[in-house]
Amino acid sequence: MLQLSSVRGKLSWPVVLVALLFLLAAAAAVLGLWPARRQAAELSSQISMLEGREEQLLLAIGERSTLERRQQELQESLEVWAKTLPTQYDLPRVLQALDDLASSFGFTVQALEHVPLALKAGGQTGIFSLSLQLETDDTVPGYLAQLQGIFPSLHLKQVVLGYLGENRYALALQGDLEVVIVQPGAALGWEPPQVEREGTARLAAGAFGVAFERVGAFINGGVQLLGIVDMVDSRMALIAHDGEKRWVKQGDRLGSAVVTGISPNTVLLDVDGVQLKLTLGG
């Protein structure tokens, strides 16, 4: 067994000094390499991040042409809508365009009214509520198609068509016109399209005629009330129709009409939803 005293005897100051110098050199080497390793790890991380960014950049460059084409399409769409949708300052021209459209169809404008502008949420668009009354002919379908084509932002809420006789009609429209809100002094790009009447759709020949022909058979002397008799539990009426006389009670049919009521002096008829009243001596 090695004795401690023998080790101490072999140690000398030169040996100790060499050992200390060796330890110091080893420590210095370790301390010098540690920052280098840390920097190497940081550089590796940065290189990985740059490689990822490079891939993203290459993808963006690859999509650039697609994005530029999409941007061009959006710009063209904006230009089209700028010419299609009126602004709040275009209202006078809108009203004039409505009048011109009616005139091009030979219609007579009976009334054209609007209410003040109402802003929608966000303040970028607004609504003008319009009310239009016209006297028209059987080209009403073509007119409505043209109206919607000229004003795509006009949302019709109510369309009422009435028959005036001799192929003339009363047309009443109510709707909301959506407009773009622009700042004062902004350039106005809206222009109403040209009206094209070629191939104009018309009302079907019997759209109104059938019902009114049936009604016409019961007016102007076509049907006469000759008398009314009170029975025990009902009333009977003597009516002349199509050259024949017959007794009818409530609920009976008289041609295309239904007897809906009999009073002491009158008889009520329903002809395809049209209510007629026959009076004794009338």
Summary of the structure (lengths in Angstrom):
residues: 282
radius of gyration: 46.8
end to end distance: 152.2
largest distance: 159.0
contacts: 700
relative contact order: 0.08
helix: 41%
strand: 31%
